[in-house]
Amino acid sequence: MSRPQLSIDSLPAWAHLNEVSFFDVHVASTDGSGLGLVALRELATTEQTFDIPALLRIPHYVVLNAAAVEEYAKQDRDFRLLIDAAGHQVNINPLSFIKADLIISADLLYKSSRGDILIFLLVHLILGTQPDATAAGLPGPWTEYIKFLPDQVPLPTVWTEDERLLLQGTSLEHAVQAKLLILEQEFDRLRETSSDIPCWQARLWDTRAAQLKDWRLVDAWYRSRCLELPLSGEAMVPCLDMANHSSTPNAYYEEKSQGEVTLLLRPSQSVRSGDEITISYGEQKSAAEMLFSYGFIDRDSVSRSLVLPLDPFDDDPLAKAKTHLFGEKPTVRVAIVGGDLRWESPFAYLMCVNEEDGLAFRVLQDTDGNRQLKLFWQHEDVTNSARSFDKLTKAHRLSALFELRVVTVVEELLGSQLARLQVQGAAPLSSVDPDASQGATGSIREECHRQAALLRELEAGILSRALEELEEQVSDNACLPVASALIGPTPQGANGSLFFLSPPHIIFPGLPRRLISTNMECACVDVCGCGGLARRRRKQQVQMTFADSTSLTYDLRLSQKSQLLADDNVVAYLGSMEATESGLAPEGASNEDDDFS
Ligand SMILES: C[S@@+](CC[C@H](N)C(=O)[O-])C[C@H]1O[C@@H](n2cnc3c(N)ncnc32)[C@H](O)[C@@H]1O
């Protein structure tokens, strides 16, 4: 059944009834951003203005936050039953790998009023469509206000399946999938917990009045319209939620001590009649975050950053223990700030060390008999420092090696992400249906195509720039100190050096022994780093001869620029190298003092 909607022309009447005041602004259609706030006359502030005039004033009692839902439950007995059974949930944050501030400190689970507000919105959405007015619950300001909210929101969680495919290879691909899964689980849980309550079984489930698409819609409303207020917390503020975003906003909002919310013109602003009044939705958000939360990307205001999930090595026997103790979703965050690369990945440091390096896990029993998993590094209990392993490894003799392994992991992740982004390019414009409406599977709306293409372009730019710099970091120069720490000085007579650095769990198979020669062909000569090699050859076999006269043959496969993957997953770095003669130990290639631990 289609839900009743109200024309925006009725908003002034709703506002009057609910004591919301508009001063010289009104809600009108904008160019490309749906509804927005528009000035009705010329307005100006100067730097010296102390009493900045309000554009909008919203009383506290219409603000929708956790306390308002609780207040409503006090007055509506049926709603109380529902919220007690299904509300007050802990939320799972699918954006834990998108939001930069959540990477280091926050847990995947966080307490939020979101769930309760979503149930409130769903009930109002569904009951508004029911013919029986007595079933509609206690009327309040939101019973009508919800009818001004759009049916179509541009957030990827309500895109069609075809539209979501446009996100393949972007950092949003998995976040959107994860979010959809969570929404489904939340909806199932709501049904399970409320279907024992006869009135809700009848209103929501008997006639299939409430559906998953409704839950997705109320979630999208909440995500794109909620604000964090100093007193009210996470809240939806009617009428203020009609303000659109700009990278050069002319207005801002504040919450007064009584909980009243006002929208004010910024200092030194002047707007003409007909100009849009805009606020900022956040200056530090990445393009993926903007698209995820608001359904659009403002090229001018997004930060050049992205966050990717990081999986532990498939064959790492300690992978489970590491992820368990790390306690949050492992990620790599990359940002380009003023042209410089910044990246962080606390988990990568834990991921890249293993037993051979001095890492150990033990299950200890406390005096109450509880068993706890403990993490040790160089025989010291570092269980509480699992998220700052980078600091622990810095103090180690082989810190350069650990750092190089981590950089390699990050480089590999970014490289494969960029490759996926490029391979799975956005659908051609020919598949875009200009008349496509939401929900029509098999069709792609032009706006979704545009936003996905912009995300791809921005993320490809960040990844390419990051890879350029990471490649430099693992270049010959960066490898040299690590290699000499491990292998010793480049043997005299060898015209170059080949540095083998394995993933941490396969430290130097075949070693500790000094590698004295390889049969690497001269085709590799004069290649600086492996970038050139990668372009020349896809596959190569190399025989390595050691000082103890044994030799090993590896199939080297190029996984990407600057890396060679051997058949044993040995990561090899090629310095500027000339091949030594096969089987001939160059002069001075003794290995007595080598320490490969
Ligand atoms: C808080 S609502 C603002 C009111 C909304 N335009 C409406 O019609 O109800 C946020 C939504 O407005 C749209 N929006 C806001 N600022 C925008 C912008 N600069 N460009 C494109 N869309 C924008 C997005 O759809 C976003 O999810």
The ligand as an SDF file (V2000), in Angstrom:
LIG
                    3D

 27 29  0  0  0  0  0  0  0  0999 V2000
   19.2430   16.4320    5.2360 C   0  0  0  0  0  0  0  0  0  0  0  0
   18.6050   16.0380    3.6930 S   0  0  0  0  0  0  0  0  0  0  0  0
   18.3550   17.6070    2.9690 C   0  0  0  0  0  0  0  0  0  0  0  0
   16.9730   17.7480    2.3730 C   0  0  0  0  0  0  0  0  0  0  0  0
   16.7560   16.9630    1.1230 C   0  0  0  0  0  0  0  0  0  0  0  0
   17.3450   17.6540   -0.0130 N   0  0  0  0  0  0  0  0  0  0  0  0
   15.3060   16.6580    0.8690 C   0  0  0  0  0  0  0  0  0  0  0  0
   14.8510   16.8080   -0.2800 O   0  0  0  0  0  0  0  0  0  0  0  0
   14.5960   16.2230    1.7630 O   0  0  0  0  0  0  0  0  0  0  0  0
   20.0340   15.3790    2.9560 C   0  0  0  0  0  0  0  0  0  0  0  0
   19.8570   14.9140    1.5330 C   0  0  0  0  0  0  0  0  0  0  0  0
   19.7770   16.0310    0.6540 O   0  0  0  0  0  0  0  0  0  0  0  0
   20.5100   15.8040   -0.5460 C   0  0  0  0  0  0  0  0  0  0  0  0
   21.6130   16.7590   -0.5960 N   0  0  0  0  0  0  0  0  0  0  0  0
   22.0230   17.5860    0.3800 C   0  0  0  0  0  0  0  0  0  0  0  0
   23.0460   18.3690   -0.0310 N   0  0  0  0  0  0  0  0  0  0  0  0
   23.3210   18.0130   -1.2980 C   0  0  0  0  0  0  0  0  0  0  0  0
   24.2800   18.4310   -2.2630 C   0  0  0  0  0  0  0  0  0  0  0  0
   25.1700   19.3760   -2.0120 N   0  0  0  0  0  0  0  0  0  0  0  0
   24.2580   17.8320   -3.4740 N   0  0  0  0  0  0  0  0  0  0  0  0
   23.3720   16.8610   -3.7660 C   0  0  0  0  0  0  0  0  0  0  0  0
   22.4370   16.4150   -2.8860 N   0  0  0  0  0  0  0  0  0  0  0  0
   22.3960   16.9850   -1.6770 C   0  0  0  0  0  0  0  0  0  0  0  0
   21.0070   14.3800   -0.4440 C   0  0  0  0  0  0  0  0  0  0  0  0
   20.0710   13.5550   -1.0420 O   0  0  0  0  0  0  0  0  0  0  0  0
   21.0210   14.1250    1.0370 C   0  0  0  0  0  0  0  0  0  0  0  0
   20.8840   12.7610    1.3690 O   0  0  0  0  0  0  0  0  0  0  0  0
  1  2  1  0
  2  3  1  0
  2 10  1  0
  3  4  1  0
  4  5  1  0
  5  6  1  0
  5  7  1  0
  7  8  2  0
  7  9  1  0
 10 11  1  0
 11 12  1  0
 11 26  1  0
 12 13  1  0
 13 14  1  0
 13 24  1  0
 14 15  1  0
 14 23  1  0
 15 16  2  0
 16 17  1  0
 17 18  1  0
 17 23  2  0
 18 19  1  0
 18 20  2  0
 20 21  1  0
 21 22  2  0
 22 23  1  0
 24 25  1  0
 24 26  1  0
 26 27  1  0
M  CHG  2   2   1   9  -1
M  END
$$$$
